[in-house]
């Protein structure tokens, strides 16, 4: 297979994309639909990226998929049909790297063990590393150092979840992202019934249950429990506890299994039946795994997988959007774009914050020129369901050659410091030794990241509407949402993300639509969504460094943005024989 062959380029749909969970506004997708049917939203959006709680899921706010059927609690077929009647197309997620432990496939593995039809559907860690590491006292293989050093990890420690098979053995399975093991309290009658040991009385069972439940409530390791006088029954007792444990987690799929590829085919077909047009490939760069190679964007394996997925997507007339976070200096965005795939513009949010905080167009214009010169197809955003990317802006040393970033390390640190000073939270990446290696992203609403300055938010939105690519709009940014500290302070590994996921109710929508900053954003989005100018060519006008002057031109229709990056005032001009003429100034 020729991995240098460029993927055939598909035409992206036009217009502005709304982005929300099905229950981000009100109780379910029906409430979102009712909002979008209001006259204030007429002609504002042509696409809707509905986040994956649209499907059945159980963890990581939807990215731990159980199955790709519609989540009846939040979504109805009628909701989707109504949105289509409003000329809104859908973007959905295919979480490529993993499935929930609650998926039918993993549950079958837990039930049937070695005899499961899905025995090879997931990655048995010990089998994968059997000839490339040493077995630890805990029973899992630790890869040799030269392999371990290549692993790109999303959490401290090895990426495994120990799973109990029906024969009582524990098997470690590859688990790159979230996991949780829950032990339920043990009742005395359960012990008596399960143990079947004649000399144990109900009083004995009560004492054993008390010992066990103290350990479980303290979240201590069950294998190290001190049963005192009952230690001779230790193995039987611990086995009962382990049989009752429940799992939450996102288990990595084994893409060497044909059953996994059959699953991808069935899923893409289902997404098309749901009305999908675009499919975001979540965590695709983690899918290809091979001993001795990196576990993130492994070449050429990643390309082989993407080409195979694209052939499936072509059957169902779907456009694939590979989602990837990596340093600009790594050049992965260029590699993906060069194959004809659209990419997420994760560089844009940090560049806008830098431009507005320092009053300079320099770095932002460099990126816009690169998009145009290299014909990179993008979907951009300010805020989103995740954090504001910062790692993506960095440079990278490759084979001893330093490749600069879109911002210097000092400038990136200034962006991080500003957002943190304004209440942001951080998510880090870790090395195999559990040590933090870098900031991954900063979690904040985009409005709060800008210091809750309405002039900055309005100008940031105007800049986004004049960027190349599809502008994607996070629902909370549209309504100038502030950081939700109460949600971010909740327990749980992903709680920091809730700072930017506040549910808006009907009263919030009514209040928001009375605010000038919201109405102005809607006006700018409607222009981008409707004007034929944005189907043409983008011209960058010469200007002072503190100004940004951009024009889109198409068949006699011209839309122009002329902005002051220091004072935050700007004008939008729309003129030409083929379009309505007006000039609007924003101060």
C-alpha positions in Angstrom: 0.0 0.0 0.0 1.4 3.4 -0.9 1.3 5.5 2.2 2.4 8.6 0.4 -0.8 8.6 -1.7 -3.0 11.6 -0.9 -6.5 10.9 0.1 -9.1 12.2 -2.2 -10.4 15.6 -1.1 -14.0 15.9 -0.1 -15.9 19.1 -0.2 -16.8 20.3 3.3 -20.3 21.6 4.0 -20.6 25.3 4.4 -21.9 27.4 7.2 -21.7 27.7 11.0 -21.7 24.7 13.4 -23.5 24.7 16.7 -21.8 22.5 19.4 -23.6 21.2 22.6 -24.6 18.1 24.5 -28.2 17.0 24.0 -28.9 18.3 27.5 -26.8 21.4 27.5 -29.9 23.5 27.2 -32.9 22.4 29.2 -33.5 18.7 29.9 -32.9 17.1 26.5 -32.4 17.6 22.8 -36.0 18.7 22.4 -35.3 21.8 24.4 -32.3 22.6 22.2 -34.5 22.1 19.1 -37.1 24.6 20.5 -34.3 27.2 21.1 -33.0 26.8 17.5 -36.5 27.2 16.1 -36.8 30.7 17.7 -36.6 33.6 15.2 -33.4 34.9 16.8 -31.7 31.7 15.5 -33.1 31.8 12.0 -30.3 31.1 9.4 -27.6 31.1 12.1 -26.5 27.5 11.9 -26.2 24.9 9.2 -24.6 22.1 11.2 -24.8 20.7 14.7 -22.0 18.8 16.5 -24.0 16.8 19.0 -21.7 15.4 21.6 -21.8 11.6 22.3 -24.3 11.5 25.1 -26.6 11.4 22.1 -25.7 7.7 22.3 -25.7 5.3 25.2 -22.7 5.9 27.4 -21.7 5.8 31.1 -18.5 7.9 31.7 -16.4 10.8 30.6 -19.5 12.7 29.6 -20.3 10.5 26.7 -16.9 9.4 25.4 -17.2 6.0 27.1 -19.7 4.5 24.6 -21.8 1.5 25.4 -23.4 1.4 22.0 -24.3 3.8 19.2 -28.0 3.6 19.5 -29.8 6.8 20.4 -30.0 7.6 24.1 -33.8 7.6 24.5 -33.5 9.6 27.8 -32.1 12.6 25.9 -32.8 12.2 22.2 -35.7 11.2 19.9 -35.8 10.4 16.2 -38.3 13.2 15.9 -35.7 15.7 17.3 -33.2 14.8 14.6 -35.9 15.0 11.9 -36.9 18.4 13.0 -33.3 19.6 12.9 -33.1 18.3 9.3 -36.2 20.3 8.5 -34.3 23.4 9.7 -31.6 22.5 7.2 -29.1 21.5 10.0 -26.7 18.7 9.2 -25.0 16.6 12.0 -21.5 15.8 13.1 -21.2 12.8 15.4 -18.3 11.1 17.2 -16.9 7.7 16.5 -14.7 7.0 19.6 -12.2 4.9 17.7 -9.8 3.8 20.4 -12.1 2.4 23.0 -15.5 1.2 24.3 -17.1 1.2 27.7 -16.7 -1.8 30.0 -20.5 -1.8 29.9 -20.6 -2.4 26.2 -22.1 -5.7 25.1 -18.7 -6.8 23.9 -16.8 -6.3 27.1 -19.7 -7.7 29.2 -19.6 -10.9 27.1 -15.8 -11.1 27.9 -16.4 -10.7 31.6 -19.1 -13.4 31.5 -17.5 -16.0 29.3 -13.7 -15.3 29.6 -11.6 -17.4 27.3 -14.8 -18.7 25.6 -16.1 -15.2 24.8 -16.6 -14.5 21.1 -15.0 -11.1 21.9 -11.9 -12.6 23.5 -9.7 -10.7 21.0 -11.9 -7.6 20.7 -9.9 -5.8 23.4 -6.2 -5.8 24.2 -4.9 -8.3 26.8 -1.9 -6.3 28.2 0.1 -9.4 29.2 -0.4 -11.1 25.8 0.6 -7.9 24.0 3.8 -7.4 26.0 4.6 -11.1 26.7 7.9 -11.2 24.8 8.8 -7.5 25.4 8.8 -7.2 29.2 8.9 -8.9 32.6 6.1 -10.0 34.9 5.8 -7.9 38.0 4.9 -9.3 41.5 1.4 -7.9 40.8 1.0 -10.2 37.8 1.2 -7.8 35.0 4.0 -7.4 32.5 6.1 -4.3 32.7 7.5 -3.5 29.3 11.3 -3.2 28.9 12.5 0.3 29.4 13.2 1.0 25.8 9.5 0.3 25.1 8.2 2.0 28.2 10.0 5.2 27.4 8.0 5.4 24.1 4.6 5.2 25.7 2.6 8.4 25.6 0.3 8.3 28.7 -2.8 10.2 29.7 -2.7 9.4 33.4 -0.1 8.2 36.0 1.0 4.6 36.0 0.6 1.9 33.4 -2.6 2.1 31.2 -4.2 -1.1 32.5 -7.4 -2.3 34.2 -7.3 -5.6 36.0 -10.3 -7.7 35.0 -11.5 -10.8 36.8 -12.3 -13.7 34.5 -14.9 -16.4 35.4 -12.1 -18.8 36.4 -11.0 -16.4 39.2 -7.9 -15.1 37.4 -7.2 -11.4 37.0 -6.2 -10.2 33.5 -4.8 -6.8 32.8 -6.4 -5.1 29.8 -5.2 -2.0 28.0 -7.0 1.1 29.3 -5.6 4.4 28.0 -8.2 6.7 29.4 -10.6 6.6 32.4 -11.3 3.7 34.7 -12.9 3.1 38.1 -13.4 -0.1 40.0 -16.4 -0.2 42.4 -16.7 -2.7 45.3 -20.2 -3.2 46.8 -20.7 -3.8 50.5 -20.9 -7.4 51.5 -23.9 -8.6 53.6 -23.5 -11.5 56.1 -26.1 -13.6 54.5 -24.3 -13.3 51.2 -21.1 -14.6 52.8 -22.9 -17.6 54.4 -24.7 -18.5 51.2 -21.7 -18.1 48.9 -19.0 -19.7 51.2 -21.0 -22.8 52.2 -18.6 -23.4 55.1 -20.5 -25.3 57.8 -18.4 -24.2 60.8 -19.1 -20.5 60.0 -22.0 -19.1 62.0 -24.1 -16.0 61.2 -22.2 -14.2 63.9 -18.9 -15.1 62.2 -20.3 -13.9 58.9 -21.3 -10.6 60.5 -17.7 -10.1 61.8 -16.2 -10.9 58.5 -18.6 -8.6 56.7 -17.7 -5.8 59.1 -13.9 -6.3 58.4 -14.5 -6.4 54.6 -16.8 -3.3 54.5 -14.3 -1.3 56.6 -11.6 -2.0 54.1 -14.0 -1.3 51.1 -15.2 2.0 52.6 -11.6 3.1 53.2 -10.8 2.1 49.5 -7.9 -0.1 50.7 -6.5 -3.0 48.6 -8.7 -6.0 49.2 -5.8 -8.4 48.5 -4.0 -7.1 51.6 -7.0 -7.5 54.0 -6.3 -8.9 57.5 -9.0 -11.4 58.4 -7.5 -12.4 61.7 -9.0 -15.7 63.0 -10.7 -16.2 59.6 -7.5 -16.0 57.6 -7.7 -19.7 56.7 -10.8 -18.9 54.6 -9.0 -15.9 53.0 -9.0 -17.1 49.4 -12.7 -18.0 49.3 -13.7 -14.7 51.0 -11.6 -12.5 48.8 -12.9 -14.3 45.7 -16.5 -13.5 46.7 -15.6 -9.8 47.1 -13.8 -9.7 43.7 -16.8 -11.4 42.0 -19.0 -8.5 43.2 -16.8 -5.7 41.9 -18.1 -3.5 39.1 -16.1 -1.6 36.5 -16.3 1.7 34.8 -13.7 2.4 32.1 -12.9 2.9 28.5 -11.2 -0.3 27.2 -8.9 0.0 24.2 -10.0 -1.9 21.1 -7.7 -4.4 19.4 -7.6 -3.1 15.8 -5.8 -6.3 14.7 -9.2 -8.1 15.2 -11.5 -8.3 12.2 -14.4 -8.2 14.6 -13.4 -4.7 15.5 -13.4 -3.6 11.8 -16.9 -5.2 11.4 -17.9 -3.1 14.4 -16.6 0.1 12.8 -18.5 -0.7 9.6 -21.7 -1.3 11.5 -21.2 1.9 13.5 -20.5 4.2 10.5 -23.6 2.8 8.8 -25.6 3.5 12.0 -24.3 7.1 12.2 -25.3 7.7 8.6 -28.8 6.3 9.5 -28.9 8.8 12.3 -28.4 11.6 9.8 -24.7 12.1 10.2 -22.6 14.0 7.6 -19.3 14.5 9.4 -17.7 11.9 11.8 -15.1 13.0 14.3 -12.6 10.2 14.9 -12.0 10.7 18.6 -8.6 9.4 19.9 -7.8 7.8 16.5 -4.0 8.4 17.0 -4.0 5.9 19.9 -5.5 3.1 17.9 -2.5 1.5 16.3 -0.3 -0.2 18.8 2.8 -2.3 18.2 5.6 -3.4 20.6 8.7 -1.3 20.1 6.8 1.5 18.5 5.1 4.6 20.0 1.5 4.2 21.0 0.5 7.6 19.6 0.3 8.2 15.8 2.4 5.1 15.0 3.5 5.2 11.4 2.7 3.6 8.9 0.1 1.8 10.9 -2.0 4.9 11.7 -2.2 5.7 7.9 -3.2 2.1 7.1 -6.1 2.3 9.6 -7.2 5.7 8.4 -7.2 4.6 4.8 -9.3 1.5 5.7 -11.7 3.7 7.7 -12.1 6.1 4.8 -13.0 3.3 2.5 -15.8 2.3 4.9 -16.9 5.9 5.3 -17.1 6.4 1.5 -19.7 3.6 1.4 -21.9 5.7 3.6 -21.1 9.1 2.1 -19.5 10.3 5.4 -16.6 12.8 5.8 -14.1 11.8 8.4 -12.5 14.3 10.8 -9.5 12.8 12.6 -9.1 14.5 15.9 -5.5 15.0 17.1 -3.8 17.0 19.8 0.0 17.4 19.1 2.5 20.2 19.1 2.5 22.4 16.1 6.3 21.7 15.7 5.4 18.0 15.3 3.8 18.7 12.0 1.0 16.0 12.5 -1.7 18.5 11.4 0.1 18.9 8.1 0.4 15.2 7.6 -3.3 14.6 8.2 -4.3 17.6 6.1 -2.0 16.6 3.2 -4.0 13.3 2.9 -7.1 15.4 2.2 -8.7 15.1 5.7 -10.1 18.2 7.4 -8.4 18.9 10.8 -9.4 20.5 14.0 -7.8 23.9 14.3 -6.7 23.5 17.9 -4.2 26.4 17.4 -6.8 29.1 16.9 -8.1 29.5 20.5 -4.7 30.2 22.0 -3.7 32.5 19.1 -6.8 34.6 19.6 -6.2 35.0 23.4 -2.6 36.0 22.6 -3.7 38.4 19.9 -6.3 40.2 22.1 -4.2 40.2 25.3 -1.1 41.6 23.6 -2.7 43.6 20.8 -0.8 41.9 18.0 -1.8 40.2 14.7 1.6 38.7 14.1 1.1 35.1 15.2 -2.5 34.8 14.1 -1.8 36.1 10.6 1.1 33.6 10.3 -1.3 30.8 10.9 -4.0 32.1 8.6 -1.5 32.5 5.8 -0.3 28.9 6.4 -3.9 27.6 6.1 -4.4 29.4 2.8 -1.0 28.5 1.3 -1.2 24.8 2.2 -4.9 24.6 1.5 -5.6 23.1 4.9 -9.3 22.4 5.6 -10.2 23.1 9.2 -12.9 23.2 11.7 -12.1 25.9 14.2 -13.5 26.9 17.6 -13.0 29.2 20.5 -14.3 27.1 23.4 -15.5 23.5 23.3 -16.5 20.6 25.6 -12.9 20.1 26.5 -10.2 22.6 27.5 -8.4 25.4 25.7 -5.4 23.8 24.0 -2.0 25.1 24.8 0.4 22.1 24.1 -0.6 22.4 20.5 1.0 25.7 20.1 4.5 24.5 21.0 7.5 23.8 18.9 9.2 20.4 18.8 12.7 18.9 18.3 12.7 16.2 15.8 15.8 14.2 14.9 17.9 16.9 16.6 16.3 19.7 14.6 14.3 22.3 16.5 11.0 23.3 14.8 9.5 26.4 16.2 6.0 26.7 17.5 3.2 29.2 16.6 4.1 30.8 19.9 7.3 30.7 21.9 7.4 28.8 25.1 7.5 32.1 27.0 4.4 33.4 25.1 2.6 30.1 25.8 3.4 30.4 29.5 2.0 33.9 29.4 -1.3 32.6 27.9 -1.5 29.9 30.5 -0.8 32.3 33.3 -3.5 34.7 32.1 -6.1 32.0 31.9 -5.1 30.6 35.3 -5.2 34.1 36.8 -8.7 34.4 35.5 -9.8 31.2 37.2 -8.8 28.4 34.8 -7.9 24.8 35.8 -5.3 22.5 34.2 -5.1 19.0 32.8 -1.6 17.5 32.6 0.1 14.6 30.7 2.3 12.1 32.5 5.4 10.0 31.8 5.7 6.3 32.5 7.1 7.2 36.0 4.0 9.1 36.9 5.7 12.5 36.7 4.0 15.4 35.0 5.5 16.2 31.7 3.5 19.1 30.3 0.3 21.1 30.5 -2.2 19.5 28.1 -5.0 22.1 28.2 -6.5 24.8 30.4 -10.1 24.4 31.3 -12.2 27.6 31.3 -15.0 29.2 29.5 -13.7 31.3 26.6 -15.4 34.4 28.1 -13.7 33.9 31.4 -10.4 33.1 29.7 -10.7 36.6 28.1 -11.2 38.2 31.5 -15.0 38.3 31.0 -14.6 41.3 28.7 -17.6 41.5 26.4 -15.7 43.6 23.8 -13.0 40.9 23.6 -15.6 38.1 23.2 -17.5 40.0 20.5 -14.2 40.6 18.6 -13.0 37.0 19.1 -16.3 35.8 17.5 -15.9 38.2 14.6 -12.4 36.9 14.0 -13.6 33.4 14.1 -16.4 34.1 11.6 -13.7 35.5 9.2 -11.3 32.5 9.6 -10.9 29.9 6.9 -12.8 26.6 7.6 -16.0 25.8 9.4 -16.5 27.9 12.5 -17.8 25.7 15.4 -19.6 27.5 18.3 -19.8 26.2 21.8 -23.2 26.9 23.3 -21.9 28.4 26.5 -19.6 30.9 24.7 -22.5 32.1 22.6 -24.2 33.1 25.9 -21.0 34.6 27.4 -20.9 31.8 30.1 -18.6 32.3 33.1 -16.5 29.7 34.8 -18.5 27.3 37.0 -16.3 26.8 40.0 -18.8 24.7 42.0 -19.0 22.1 39.2 -15.2 22.1 38.8 -14.6 21.5 42.5 -16.6 18.3 42.5 -14.9 15.0 43.1 -13.8 12.9 40.1 -10.9 12.8 37.6 -12.8 14.8 35.0 -14.4 17.4 37.3 -12.1 20.2 36.1 -13.9 20.0 32.7 -17.3 20.8 34.2 -16.1 24.4 34.6 -17.2 25.0 31.0 -20.3 22.7 30.8 -23.0 24.6 32.7 -26.5 23.5 31.8 -28.6 26.5 30.6 -32.3 26.6 31.3 -35.0 28.4 29.4 -34.8 31.4 31.6 -31.0 31.6 30.9 -31.8 31.6 27.2 -34.4 34.4 27.6 -31.9 36.5 29.6 -29.1 35.8 27.2 -31.0 36.9 24.2 -31.6 40.2 25.9 -27.9 40.9 26.1 -26.2 42.9 23.3 -23.1 40.6 23.3 -25.3 37.6 22.5 -27.3 39.4 19.8 -24.2 40.7 18.2 -22.7 37.2 18.0 -25.8 35.9 16.4 -25.7 38.7 13.8 -22.1 37.8 13.0 -22.8 34.1 12.7 -25.8 34.8 10.5 -23.6 36.8 8.2 -21.1 33.9 7.9 -23.8 31.3 7.5 -25.7 33.1 4.8 -23.3 35.3 2.8 -22.0 33.9 -0.5 -18.8 35.9 0.1 -17.5 33.2 2.4 -17.6 30.6 -0.4 -15.0 32.6 -2.2 -11.4 33.7 -1.5 -9.9 35.3 1.6 -7.7 38.3 1.2 -5.4 39.5 4.0 -4.9 43.3 3.8 -1.8 45.0 4.9 -2.3 46.7 8.3 -0.5 47.9 11.4 0.4 45.1 13.8 -2.4 46.1 16.2 -5.1 45.8 13.5 -6.6 42.9 11.6 -8.0 43.6 8.1 -9.6 40.6 6.2 -11.9 40.3 3.2 -13.8 37.4 1.7 -14.8 37.9 -2.0 -17.0 35.8 -4.2 -18.7 36.8 -7.5 -19.1 40.5 -6.6 -20.0 40.0 -3.0 -17.4 41.2 -0.4 -17.4 40.8 3.4 -14.7 42.7 5.3 -13.6 42.8 8.9 -11.5 45.8 10.1 -10.5 45.3 13.7 -8.5 47.1 16.4 -6.8 44.4 18.5 -6.0 46.9 21.3 -9.2 48.9 21.6 -11.4 45.9 20.6 -13.6 47.9 18.3 -14.3 46.7 14.7 -16.4 47.2 11.7 -18.0 44.7 9.3 -18.8 45.7 5.8 -20.9 43.7 3.4 -21.3 45.0 -0.2 -21.6 44.1 -3.8 -24.1 43.5 -6.5 -24.7 39.9 -5.4 -25.5 40.7 -1.8 -27.2 43.1 0.7 -25.0 46.1 1.4 -24.4 47.5 4.9 -21.7 48.6 7.4 -21.9 47.7 11.1 -19.6 49.1 13.7 -19.0 47.5 17.1 -17.5 49.4 20.0 
